[in-house]
Amino acid sequence: MAYVGTTAASSVANPPVRISHGTLSQPNINESTSIVRNGGNVWTYNSTNQLAAIVTTGYFTDGHLLGIRPGDFLLANTWSTQASSAYILFYGVFGAVSTNGASLSTEAFITSTATAAGGG
């Protein structure tokens, strides 16, 4: 499935959402040119798109317009494969951001074999 960003109809648009401007996005007095000065925001994204699609170059086609910057962090829940309906926790750091889209430079995911929530 393709990314459906802010230019899609409002009934289907699903862009990432910034959930924190984070302390990482605020430079402290001791730093000058750190990547933290450019990034450090935290974004969330929920999708049934498979992980392999989300990590492709420029996947978030409107990332620059949304305000994604290199060094920003992404938390997402997505499917590991289209054949699976099991969600995984996915996280990464944005590297390249341009008018062509935002790409992740680092990513990883966590899966679980648990089939039921809760406990006793």
ChimeraX attribute file (.defattr): number of C-alpha atoms within 10 A of each C-alpha:
attribute: neighborCount
match mode: 1-to-1
recipient: residues
	/A:1	10
	/A:2	10
	/A:3	17
	/A:4	19
	/A:5	19
	/A:6	17
	/A:7	12
	/A:8	12
	/A:9	10
	/A:10	10
	/A:11	6
	/A:12	11
	/A:13	13
	/A:14	17
	/A:15	22
	/A:16	23
	/A:17	16
	/A:18	18
	/A:19	12
	/A:20	14
	/A:21	14
	/A:22	13
	/A:23	11
	/A:24	18
	/A:25	18
	/A:26	14
	/A:27	17
	/A:28	11
	/A:29	6
	/A:30	6
	/A:31	10
	/A:32	10
	/A:33	8
	/A:34	11
	/A:35	16
	/A:36	20
	/A:37	17
	/A:38	17
	/A:39	24
	/A:40	25
	/A:41	24
	/A:42	21
	/A:43	21
	/A:44	17
	/A:45	16
	/A:46	17
	/A:47	18
	/A:48	16
	/A:49	17
	/A:50	21
	/A:51	21
	/A:52	11
	/A:53	14
	/A:54	20
	/A:55	17
	/A:56	12
	/A:57	16
	/A:58	18
	/A:59	19
	/A:60	24
	/A:61	22
	/A:62	23
	/A:63	23
	/A:64	17
	/A:65	14
	/A:66	16
	/A:67	15
	/A:68	30
	/A:69	25
	/A:70	24
	/A:71	25
	/A:72	25
	/A:73	23
	/A:74	23
	/A:75	20
	/A:76	20
	/A:77	21
	/A:78	22
	/A:79	21
	/A:80	22
	/A:81	16
	/A:82	14
	/A:83	8
	/A:84	10
	/A:85	12
	/A:86	16
	/A:87	19
	/A:88	18
	/A:89	16
	/A:90	22
	/A:91	19
	/A:92	20
	/A:93	23
	/A:94	21
	/A:95	18
	/A:96	18
	/A:97	23
	/A:98	17
	/A:99	11
	/A:100	15
	/A:101	17
	/A:102	27
	/A:103	25
	/A:104	24
	/A:105	14
	/A:106	12
	/A:107	15
	/A:108	10
	/A:109	15
	/A:110	11
	/A:111	11
	/A:112	9
	/A:113	6
	/A:114	6
	/A:115	6
	/A:116	6
	/A:117	5
	/A:118	4
	/A:119	4
	/A:120	2
